[in-house]
Each structure stands twice: as structure tokens, then as C-alpha cells.
């Protein structure tokens, strides 16, 4: 019997944020996520010293999933960000950096956590109300009769992930494919309530990115041997389909929900094989043209079906079962017993295809909104990152249907929002404070910390030592290369703002981002030319960014409100 150890007492620490070690750890995490931010973000390579796979990424989803975090405060932050990303796919780094900035900035002020949390909530409410209003100067409505804004959104997401290793031509090609795949998931007879279909990403690694394509329906990978055994497929009308989620291999450990009746003295294996062949006879008598199985089909059943001109494809995998059911209209069969006629479905057309070194069986539906995005990239690392990015872009497009608007990217929303908050807290403090019991001085202190956190977040886009400026009219983000002359005519050095909406040739005045300057009223209500110049805009998903803002502030408030951390060391 093993020796029993006495239970250790729990470890209790008060005021965790006052610990220098905690602050240093939080600073390290902030440095990691900040250095990944934006199109020029630096890649991170995560691996276990004992071996295993290596992850090279700059995306929060992959980064935080592979980053071991032990301190409770960091766990709160990373878990909040991961929950946000699981719901919205995009904006993870934005959320993490803003949360770290808020915690750091507030600690320098010295106000009580209760006061800070109250005022942070008021400022968050001010931000969300403004971003949702028609007067917002950094929000663009999406007109679904044109694809320009949607293409800009997808292109902005792709260019923000440097580990995808895409050229400009490849970014344009993949952006078009993602948008086409998204449009194929929208039902043709969509009414007020739209139920979107599904885009399946099919891997084709070690091929040119430009060879990627989108096809309606589903691609099922098959071996060359299987392809040779498939008879020429010709039929004037639709093909009848049966879809099995149970193994048809004859393995007694996986016979599904049905019963296997065996007479005395009869071999179990033979009995199961007889039942499989009886199942095959029913499929033939029901005039089934195609049998799809999630698992394995017994060779004898395959041969029987092939003899009767029925195509049998096995090992399709669990990932495509739901899309297959949707495409064919079948109900997955989970039994070896008699099959109900209502379980069958159909497809419009069947064909085979070859892409690169892989062979595929292509199911083309009648009307169902399911498509396959055949995704290519040069190596495994770049393909994994590109797959994650494509999933993010597709999700962002889906969210845009619910909230048909986008936010200006490239740091411009953050700097514009900071200018707006400074103006409102100086000009209308009474409307913000209400009856919270806070003073105007406390409001100004927290507002400056909040605005500084937003501006530092925008400044995180610069990784090469360049200077960040804002203009005094729109409050947009402008960057200047490092080693620029100290005395200069700014329009000569600047081209366009971070989002690409405004040109430096307009009559603007600039100041350095972190320099002291008087609050001003940033121009609200975007001009009509915003949509006209959409081909060059950098955009962010409205829903994901708004949620990221809320999660960042709420998580920062939670961390600031912690009085004790109690850990069980047993």
C-alpha cells in the first residue's frame, strides 16, 4: 500500500496585482501577444522540449492553445480570450492586448478598484453606444448588392496573418475563393430567416496556392485503386443515396443498434456476413445507386454491390457526415436491420476528379448550400495557418450577415475612439458620471488610462521602430518609417491612414500619438466616398471587435477586483 501524505494547506495570497512577480508575468504575456499583432507581427514557434509537434503562428487561437499558463491571473485572461475566439474566431490578440493595457494603465493611477470598475463600465457603455450609432465615424454599412466591402474584409483578415506566407496575388485569389464559398452557403430561396449551409475545407498540401479552388457539393478523397473500381457513372435523373454511420465491416464489436440473430452451431462471423449481404440485397432492390459509409465496408459486401452496379465508398470520416446528410437529404443509418425508405436521399450528379496527386469523388447536390474549398499551400505549417485563417474569414462573413456593417481597421478605429472618448469626457462629464459617486477628476484619470490603452493597442501594429501619428480632424492612425527627418512636411512622408480611407494630401494637421494635445471633436458620419474607395480599405469584423472590446474591459475589471488568490497545492 502506498504511503499516505498529509493534506497540504491551501496557498493564499492577498492583493495579487501588487506582486512584482505577477506584474512581470503579465508584462511578458503582453509582450508575446503584442509582438504578434497585425500584418507585420512576428511569428512565434511553440514546441515541447521533450518532442512532439511544432506550431509556428501569430494567431491567438493557435498561440494560446499551445502556450502553457500556470498563474491564476493569466489563466483568467487567456481563458477569456479563448472563449471569445471560440465564439467569434477573430479579435483574440486585440482583446488580450487591450486587457493587458487597461490593467497596466489603471495600476499607475492609484484609485480604488471599485471606482475604476464603475468608470470602466461607463466608458465601455459610451464606446458601444457610439459604435452602434448611425453617427459613428469608423463604421461602414455593408451593401450586399456589392462584394467590394466583403472582399476588403476577407483580404484584411488574410493579410493580418503573416504565417500564411501569401503573395499579393495569392491573397487576392484566396479572398475571392473564400467569398465565393461563403456565397455558395446561402440558400437560393432565402427568406427573412436564413439557415446557412456549410463550407468544407479540403486539404491539398505541397501544391501552389493559386491551384486552390471552390466547388459546389462535397469532395470525398479516394485512393487510385478505389477510383479504378468505380464504374463509369451515367444516369439521366438523380442518384439515390444511402448513408451509413455504422461499420459495415462485419466486426462484431461495432454492429450498431441492431440485433444479430445466430442459430446454434452457426459461426458468428458468417452470420454477420449473411446479414450484411441481406442488407446489400435490400439496397439493390431499393434501387440505391450510391452507398456511403463513415467507417469500413466488408470486401464481400463491396463486391456484391459492385456486381449490381452500386457504387460503394467507405471511410468517409465523421467530419463530413453532417454535410453529407445535408447535401444528399439522407438520414444516417445506424443499424444493420431493415432500412426505412425515408432514410434514403439523392444527389444531382456524381463524378470523379483529380487535383494535384489526390483523387476525389465529387457529389453535386440539387440545391443544398454546401460547398468544398480545396485549399492548397506550399508546406504543412503554412497550410495549417491558412486553414485557420480561412475559417476565421468565413465566420466573419457569417457574422456580417447578422450585423451588416464593418469597422475601419489598421488602428484607425482605436485612435478615433480614443479621440471621441477624450472629447465626450471633457465636454459632457455629467452625462457619463450620472449618480455613480465618482468625481470629474477621477473620470478624467480613468478616461486618459482608457484612451491610452486604445492608442497603445493601435501602436502595437508598428514593429519596426516607426513613429505613429494621429490627425486632428478624423483621429485616424498614420505611421511613418523609422529614421525619418525630425523636421519635415508630413504630407511628403505620409500616404494614407491605417485603414486607407483618407489621404495625406487633404488639409490635415498631425501630432505624435503619445504627445500631449488638446482634446478635439473627431469628425463623425463617414462620407459617401467611403464605399467608393472600398477597394483599398483595411476593415475589421464589427461583431468580433465589439465583443472583443467588451471582453477586454470586463476581464480587466475582474482582474482588478481580485483581492485574494487561493490555490490548492494537493
C-alpha positions, 0 to 999 in steps of 0.5 A: 500500500502506498504511503499516505501524505498529509493534506497540504494547506491551501496557498493564499495570497492577498492583493495579487496585482501588487506582486512584482512577480505577477506584474512581470508575468503579465508584462511578458504575456503582453509582450508575446501577444503584442509582438504578434499583432497585425500584418507585420507581427512576428511569428512565434514557434511553440514546441515541447522540449521533450518532442512532439509537434511544432506550431509556428503562428501569430494567431491567438487561437493557435498561440494560446492553445499551445502556450502553457499558463500556470498563474491564476491571473493569466489563466483568467485572461487567456481563458477569456480570450479563448472563449471569445475566439471560440465564439467569434474566431477573430479579435483574440490578440486585440482583446488580450492586448487591450486587457493587458493595457487597461490593467497596466494603465489603471495600476499607475493611477492609484484609485480604488478598484471599485471606482475604476470598475464603475468608470470602466463600465461607463466608458465601455457603455459610451464606446458601444453606444457610439459604435452602434450609432448611425453617427459613428465615424469608423463604421461602414454599412455593408451593401450586399448588392456589392462584394467590394466591402466583403472582399476588403474584409476577407483580404484584411483578415488574410493579410493580418496573418503573416504565417500564411506566407501569401503573395499579393496575388495569392491573397487576392485569389484566396479572398475571392475563393473564400467569398465565393464559398461563403456565397455558395452557403446561402440558400437560393430561396432565402427568406427573412430567416436564413439557415446557412449551409456549410463550407468544407475545407479540403486539404491539398498540401505541397501544391501552389496556392493559386491551384486552390479552388471552390466547388459546389457539393462535397469532395470525398478523397479516394485512393487510385485503386478505389477510383479504378473500381468505380464504374463509369457513372451515367444516369439521366435523373438523380442518384439515390443515396444511402448513408451509413454511420455504422461499420459495415465491416462485419466486426462484431464489436461495432454492429450498431443498434441492431440485433444479430440473430445466430442459430446454434452451431452457426459461426458468428462471423458468417452470420454477420456476413449473411446479414450484411449481404441481406442488407446489400440485397435490400439496397439493390432492390431499393434501387440505391445507386450510391452507398456511403459509409463513415467507417469500413465496408466488408470486401464481400459486401463491396463486391456484391454491390459492385456486381449490381452496379452500386457504387460503394465508398467507405471511410468517409470520416465523421467530419463530413457526415453532417454535410453529407446528410445535408447535401444528399437529404439522407438520414444516417443509418445506424443499424444493420436491420431493415432500412426505412425508405425515408432514410434514403436521399439523392444527389444531382450528379456524381463524378470523379476528379483529380487535383494535384496527386489526390483523387476525389469523388465529387457529389453535386447536390440539387440545391443544398448550400454546401460547398468544398474549398480545396485549399492548397499551400506550399508546406504543412505549417503554412497550410495549417495557418491558412486553414485557420485563417480561412475559417476565421474569414468565413465566420466573419462573413457569417457574422456580417450577415447578422450585423451588416456593417464593418469597422475601419481597421489598421488602428484607425478605429482605436485612435478615433475612439480614443479621440471621441472618448477624450472629447465626450469626457471633457465636454459632457462629464455629467452625462457619463458620471450620472449618480455613480459617486465618482468625481470629474477628476477621477473620470478624467484619470480613468478616461486618459488610462482608457484612451491610452490603452486604445492608442497603445493597442493601435501602436502595437501594429508598428514593429519596426521602430516607426513613429505613429501619428494621429490627425486632428480632424478624423483621429485616424492612425498614420505611421511613418518609417523609422529614421525619418527627418525630425523636421519635415512636411508630413504630407511628403512622408505620409500616404494614407491612414491605417485603414486607407480611407483618407489621404495625406494630401487633404488639409490635415494637421498631425501630432505624435500619438503619445504627445500631449494635445488638446482634446478635439471633436473627431469628425463623425458620419463617414462620407459617401466616398467611403464605399467608393474607395472600398477597394483599398480599405483595411476593415475589421469584423464589427461583431468580433471587435465589439465583443472583443472590446467588451471582453477586454474591459470586463476581464480587466475589471475582474482582474482588478477586483481580485483581492485574494488568490487561493490555490490548492497545492494537493 
